[in-house]
Amino acid sequence: MRIFIAVEVQSAVVRDAIYGILLALKETRADVKWVGKENLHVTLKFLGQTPKENVPEIKKMLENLLADKKRFNVSLGRIGAFPGITHPRVIWLGVSEGGKNMEEIAEGIDAQLLGLGFAGEKRAFSSHITLGRVKSSKNLKNLTDKIEAINRSTGGPAGTFVAGYISVMESNLSPKGPKYTALERIPLLGVLNERGNPLVL
């Protein structure tokens, strides 16, 4: 199974706001494979193909790592692109608040996973939500113009949500696109319900 660790977008209102941005970008008719509203997240660590029996030890590692971590606000900011807006390959939505929290957790995850036999990250962590992947240059100028217009008019179009848990996700690929399923959700401090379970915000 293909596994990654992520911060899901834990607010229906914010997911709807991001979807509104996606609809505006789709109007440019650029050749981009857009991410579905239900798949929006910030990747903290991609583990790749991982045996199912390894999931419990990954969960235990996260429980230990996150034992003293408090929930935090995630505010979403400008739209950008990798490697840059003039030659975009990946379109993303940036994080203006909460990025340092995610960076600290991501670096902790990477260090702990080395002890479990996983490869370390070679690139510095960058907190972002992937919106789409560019497939060709068709209508690309329309897309970049639209991105710049949205950034000029709003600066931070999608709002704020509370990151109350960190998720272990499974990615299943299909001709219709990937489907992500939360295998485990490890709560941060301050978000347990009366039964001791994660409170979904």
N, C-alpha and C positions, 0 to 999 in steps of 0.2 A: 504494500500500500504506500501511496505517496503522501508524505506527512509534512506539515509545516506548523509553526507556532505563530500566533497572530493576536492582534487586538482587533476584534470585530467592531464594526460601527454599531454601537449599542443604543441606538435611538432611531425609532421609525421616522421621526420628524427630520432628522439629519439625513437619513438614507433617502427620503423623498426629495430633500433639497439637492443632494448630489445627483439624483436621477434627473432632476430638472436641468442641471448643468449638462448632463450627458445628452439629453434631448436637444438642447441648444447646439451642442457640438455636432450631433448627428445631422443637423440641418445643413451643414456644410457639404455633405455627401463625400467627405474624405474617405479614403480606403483604409478604415481602421476597424480592428476587431475590438468592439467595446465590451467592457465588463458589465455583467448583469447586476441589477440593484441588490439582489440577494447575496452577491459574492464580494461586496465591498469590505475591505479590511486593510490594516497595516501589517505587513509581514515582519516579524521579529527574527525568524530563523527558518530557512527552508532545509528540511532534512532529507528530502528525496525518498527513494524507495527504502522503506523501513519495515522489518517484520512486525506483524501485529503483536507478537509477544513482547516487543520492546516498549509498547505504549505505557504499561504500568510503571516501568522505571523512569520513563520520561515524565509522567505525571508526578511521581514521587520527587524527582529532582526539582520540578517547578514548585511543588508545595514547600519544599525546604527553602528554595531561593526567594520565594514570594512571601514567606511567613511574616516578615516585618514591613512589607510594602503596602502603602495606603493607596486607595483609589485616587484617581487624578483626572482633571479636566483635559479634554482634547479639543482644541479649537482648530478649525480648518481654515486655510488661507488661500494663497494664490494658486492658479493652475500653472504647471510648468511641464518640462519635457526632458528626457534623457536622450542623447547627450547634451542637447540644447534646443532652444525653440526654433532656431534656423534650420536645423536638420533633425527633426524629432523622430525618435523610434518608439519611445514609450511616453504616453501622456499621463500626467499624474496630478493629484491634488495635494498640496503641501500642508504641513502641520505647523501652526504658528504658536501653539501652546501645548505642552505635554510631550514635546519631542525629546527633551532631556530625560524625562522619566522613562520613555521607551528606549532611549539609547542605553541608559543604565541597565535596564532589564535585559535588553538584547545582548549586551556585552557579558552580563552574568550568565545568560543561557549559553552563549558560545563557549565560555570558559568551562562551565559544568559539563557540557556535551563532549568536550575533548576527552574527559575522563570516561565517557561511555563509548568512545571509539568513533565519534563523528568528526568530520573534518572541520577545521576552524575557518572563519570567514577571512577572505583576502582583502575585501573592500570595506571601507568605513561604513558604518550604519547610517542610513538616511531615511528618516520617517516620512512616509508618503502613502497615499492610497492610489494604486494604479487604476486609471480610468480606461485605458485602451492601448493597443499596440498597433503601430502603423505598418500596413502591409505593402503600400506602394506610394508613389508621389502624387497620385490622382487627387486633385482639388486640395492639395496640401496648403497652398497659400490661403485659401478660404478658411481652412482650419486655424492656421496660426494667427490670421487677422481676427478671427472670432475669439480666440483665447486672449489675445491682447486687449480686445474690446471689453471682455468680461472682467479682466483684471483691472482695467482702468475704471470701470464703473462701480465695482464692488470692493475689490481688494481682499475680501474674505467672504466668499459667497455662501458657504454651506453651514455655518453655525458651530455649536459646541455640544459635545456629549461627555458623559462621565464614563471613563474606563474603569469598570468594576470587576473585571476578570480578564484573565489571559487564557486563550483557547488553544488546544491541540486540535488541528484540523486535518481531515483527510480530503485529498483532491482526487476525484474520479473524472477521467477524461472521456469525452464522447464526441461524436460528430457535431452535436449541438453546442459544444463548449464544455468547460469544466463545471463540475458540481462540487461544492464544498460542504462538508459535514463536520460539525463539531463533535469530536470524540470525547473530549474532556474540557471542562471549564474550571479553572482554578481561581477562586475568588480572592480579591485584594481586601485589605482590612476595611471594615465599615460597610460591607455589602453581603451580610449573611441574613437570611430570614430566620424566623423563629425555630425552624427545623434544622438550622445549620447548613442550609443549602445556598448556593449562589443566588443572589437576587438580581434578576435580569432587569436592567434599567431601560 
